[in-house]
Amino acid sequence: MTLANGDEVRARLVIAADGRRSVLRDAAQLPCRDLGAPIDGYWFRVAKARTPDNRTEGYIDRGQMVIAIDRGDYFQCARVIPKGSAEAIRAKGIDRFRRDVAAVAPILAEGIATLASFDDVKLLSVTLDRLTRWHAPGLLAIGDAAHAMSPVGGVGINLAIQDAVAAANLLAEPMQRGARLDGLCAAVQRRRMFPVRIVQALQHIVHVRVIGRALRVGSPRPPLLMRFFDRVPLLRRIPARILGLGVRREHISSPRTPSR
Ligand SMILES: Cc1cc2nc3c(=O)[nH]c(=O)nc-3n(C[C@H](O)[C@H](O)[C@H](O)COP(=O)(O)OP(=O)(O)OC[C@H]3O[C@@H](n4cnc5c(N)ncnc54)[C@H](O)[C@@H]3O)c2cc1C
């Protein structure tokens, strides 16, 4: 394939699986639709003692949201913040950051002292977008390169792997035969666009209706939708199933690579 800057990548097919800042998708000038993401996240670790039960929990209070994922001897934490507010939070200093986090998530109060400075806190910017065409002659984008996913639901990796399986199923055997591939790349997009649209729509709703509302300063209570799921545990299975298993599951059916 030939890139917009004139560089040439010599292969029958280049798979752009280089993530949400894909240089290949930019170079190929594939058309992109930005769905907007009103949030970013500060990520950090807080040490903890091992417990027999898993203490993963999300905390919302007074315009703050903190997620603590129990990884055994530490919590992987995310403080979700409105997009564009990172610098202001940082400017208030690490002491204030520790206090704010401990106030909303008391379970972190003891271990948070180990955050010595903002060097221990990483800002991860959240993007939600998708290409409207995933392919160009000699190129196919998959995963975040085709559709950047938000961390909401923790499903971006599932979708990226499902794209790869679908691409292998549709392309491996024709590639072995030396068939033309461009129509088949379009078939990969057709197969995978539907689940991407559904999951991104769910993520967008959560961004706007749940997280956006929760982060609104002065809002002391979690949004109605979250309180509802909190009260009726059985209902939590519905989004969990959609997110966990995916909208269109993929199973490997491509031929095995002949052993050398
Ligand atoms: C803050 C945050 C938290 C998230 N948390 C989760 C989660 O818990 N669970 C989940 O399922 N999803 C999560 N996601 C989404 C998830 O990270 C992505 O959807 C998923 O990683 C996409 O996989 P990918 O293989 O397409 O891209 P990536 O995982 O981004 O992989 C791209 C790879 O390409 C390499 N690369 C990039 N450019 C080049 C280059 N020029 N040359 C060579 N190599 C290159 C990169 O080093 C990287 O290894 C999160 C996203 C964000 C922003």
The ligand as an ORCA input file, in Angstrom:
! r2SCAN-3c Opt
* xyz 0 1
  C      -7.771      4.537     30.103
  C      -8.250      3.319     29.361
  C      -8.491      2.142     30.062
  C      -8.974      1.016     29.400
  N      -9.260     -0.131     30.118
  C      -9.707     -1.206     29.470
  C      -9.970     -2.423     30.181
  O      -9.808     -2.514     31.400
  N     -10.402     -3.493     29.454
  C     -10.585     -3.435     28.107
  O     -10.981     -4.450     27.489
  N     -10.354     -2.310     27.419
  C      -9.912     -1.201     28.062
  N      -9.668     -0.066     27.358
  C      -9.793     -0.080     25.907
  C      -8.635     -0.931     25.353
  O      -7.402     -0.453     25.877
  C      -8.567     -0.898     23.844
  O      -9.867     -0.968     23.280
  C      -7.724     -2.104     23.342
  O      -6.444     -2.084     23.950
  C      -7.584     -2.057     21.830
  O      -6.678     -3.075     21.440
  P      -5.804     -2.865     20.136
  O      -4.958     -4.108     20.007
  O      -6.660     -2.464     18.991
  O      -4.878     -1.603     20.439
  P      -3.767     -1.433     21.566
  O      -4.007     -2.306     22.723
  O      -3.634      0.039     21.769
  O      -2.458     -2.000     20.851
  C      -1.819     -1.283     19.811
  C      -0.391     -1.755     19.744
  O       0.232     -1.166     18.615
  C       1.523     -0.685     19.009
  N       1.865      0.451     18.151
  C       1.245      1.645     18.052
  N       1.849      2.417     17.151
  C       2.868      1.681     16.642
  C       3.875      1.943     15.650
  N       3.930      3.103     14.993
  N       4.751      0.959     15.386
  C       4.694     -0.232     16.043
  N       3.775     -0.526     16.981
  C       2.867      0.426     17.275
  C       1.325     -0.247     20.465
  O       2.564     -0.207     21.137
  C       0.426     -1.358     20.979
  O       1.167     -2.469     21.412
  C      -9.189      1.071     28.004
  C      -8.914      2.247     27.287
  C      -8.463      3.375     27.968
  C      -8.196      4.637     27.192
*
